Amino acid sequence: MTEEPAAGEPGGARRRPPLLIVAVLVAALIVCCCSAVVGLFIAWSAGLFHPPA
């Protein structure tokens, strides 16, 4: 059997809690979606989606 290194010892990669990984992914999705919405609003305000006259 292999022993895992203690908390203060170097050499072992610590695993992140699954909840933290999910939280980071959700935060990234929220940032991406919000920036897309802001970009669409700016494009609409500039008249890019209006039919040509």
Wavefront OBJ file of the C-alpha trace (Angstrom):
o trace
v 0.000 0.000 0.000
v 1.126 3.547 -0.659
v 0.986 6.209 1.967
v -0.336 9.645 1.161
v 1.927 12.553 2.116
v 0.918 14.603 5.115
v -0.651 18.023 4.657
v 2.613 19.913 5.159
v 4.832 17.610 3.091
v 5.632 18.432 -0.534
v 5.235 15.919 -3.324
v 1.539 15.145 -3.221
v -1.077 16.895 -5.295
v -4.007 17.888 -3.114
v -7.411 17.095 -4.496
v -9.910 19.917 -4.613
v -13.345 19.319 -3.140
v -15.896 18.575 -5.881
v -18.119 21.412 -4.689
v -15.316 23.932 -5.294
v -14.817 22.657 -8.848
v -18.547 22.929 -9.561
v -18.638 26.431 -8.076
v -15.766 27.585 -10.300
v -17.433 26.122 -13.395
v -20.758 27.789 -12.557
v -19.023 31.122 -11.970
v -17.236 30.841 -15.327
v -20.518 30.071 -17.103
v -22.213 33.047 -15.448
v -19.377 35.378 -16.500
v -19.466 34.071 -20.087
v -23.248 34.358 -20.363
v -23.338 37.839 -18.868
v -20.605 39.073 -21.205
v -22.483 37.602 -24.187
v -25.679 39.366 -23.117
v -23.822 42.660 -22.699
v -22.231 42.234 -26.137
v -25.604 41.541 -27.758
v -27.109 44.570 -26.032
v -24.283 46.799 -27.273
v -24.670 45.446 -30.819
v -28.446 45.996 -30.682
v -27.944 49.523 -29.342
v -25.541 50.257 -32.189
v -28.225 49.190 -34.684
v -26.563 46.026 -35.944
v -29.773 44.001 -35.633
v -32.096 46.608 -37.132
v -33.284 45.993 -40.698
v -31.605 48.202 -43.287
v -33.629 51.224 -44.314
l 1 2 3 4 5 6 7 8 9 10 11 12 13 14 15 16 17 18 19 20 21 22 23 24 25 26 27 28 29 30 31 32 33 34 35 36 37 38 39 40 41 42 43 44 45 46 47 48 49 50 51 52 53
